[in-house]
């Protein structure tokens, strides 16, 4: 269907006169009449009927006028949407990051977001994955990176990577250490319910190992600080070594039998559609996570 002919028909229907509509459209009356006739021929039925004072709608014409208004509104909405996409989105997006992730990518995320969306703002909240998950469900966050979240239909998750855990120490280590051999090392571990501790406990539970856990702390940052002070060794994601705080070198060993891997996911509330700001954050996070966190 020719949209211009539809507009001509609607103009005649609103004016209830070919002559008035032709004057408003700056067309000759025969030209306007011919365009309406072509639309009627395409539809196979009359839309207007003439009378002494002008024209009136047929029953089919009344139905077509209603369709025309809906089509015209949809076209206007499409034009407005396309025009809006030429402009920078406005508003605020709330991003949640675990401490390890935040320490590695926050400056890049904020800088790239403001370059992509200069008329918007970003709030970055840093906390443990279990709290970030709660904040997503409570509408305190729009998007978050989570370590090994428990499944729920209320969140949409996308796997970013699975990262191996390694044993770290200030003293030389073999290239590989079996899980059963961790009993030979004093361990500094994150405390429950930290996601890293949960997956570590799940991996060693079946072997019922008499581990020597000398300290338990809330954050990876504090774990690294204690290992740097020779308090003990620890099992951490490989990427954690990038934030090593000590002046002395850190030694690492791959943990095997079994290999322990975490799951890093990008999560958003299922009940809220992704707006342009959330999509922008997604596009920024994915390459940064690939850069800093090995699969």
C-alpha positions, 0 to 999 in steps of 0.5 A: 500500500502506498503510504502517501495515498493513504495520507491523501485519503485521510486528509480528504476524510478529515476535511470532508471535501476534496477541494478543501483537502486539495488546498491544504495539501497544495495539490490540484483537486483532480490529482488528489481525486485520482490518488484516492481512486487508485487507493480504492482500486487497490483495496477493491472497494469505495472509501468515500462517497460524494454528496451535495456538500462534499464527501462522507466515509463509507463503512469501509472508509471508516475502518480504513481511516482507523487503520490509517491513523494507527499506521500514521502513528506507528510511522511517527513513532519509528521516525522519533525512535530513529531520531533519538538513536542519533542522540546520546542516551540520557539517564543513569545506570547502576553497575555492581562489581565484585572487589577483584573485578572492580580493582581491575576494570572500574577506571576503564569501564567508567571512562569508556561509558562516559565516552559512549554516553556523554549525557548519562552517568554511571554508579559503580557499587563494589561488594561480594557477589552474594550481596550484588545478587540481592541488590539486583533482585531488590532493584538497587542495580541494573547490571552486575558481574557475579562469581558463581551465583545461585540460579534463579528465574528472576535473573538473566545471566550470560557466562563471561568466562570460567577461570582456573584457581591457583595456589599462591605463595611467597615461597617457590611452588611446583608447577602443579599441586593436587588438591590432596596436597593442599594439606601441606600448606597453611591456607588463608581463605575467603570466609563463607559465604564468599563465592570463591570459598563456596566453590573451593569447599565443594571441590575438596568436600568429597576428599575430606582433607584435614586442611590447615586453614590459619585465617579466614577473611572477607575479601580477596584483597585481604587474602593477598595482603596476608599471603604477602606477609607470609601468613600462609598460602591461598587458593585464588583465581588466576587473575587475582595475581594481577593485584598482588600487593607485595614487593616480593614476587608471588609464586603460583601453582596450578591446582589439579585433580580436580581443576577448580574453576569459577564461573563469572557471569553478567547478570541483569533482572529478568523483569526489566528490559535492557535499555540503551544504557545497560546495553552500552555497559554490556558492550564495554564489560565483555571485552574488558572481562575477556582481557583481564580474566582468562578462560 
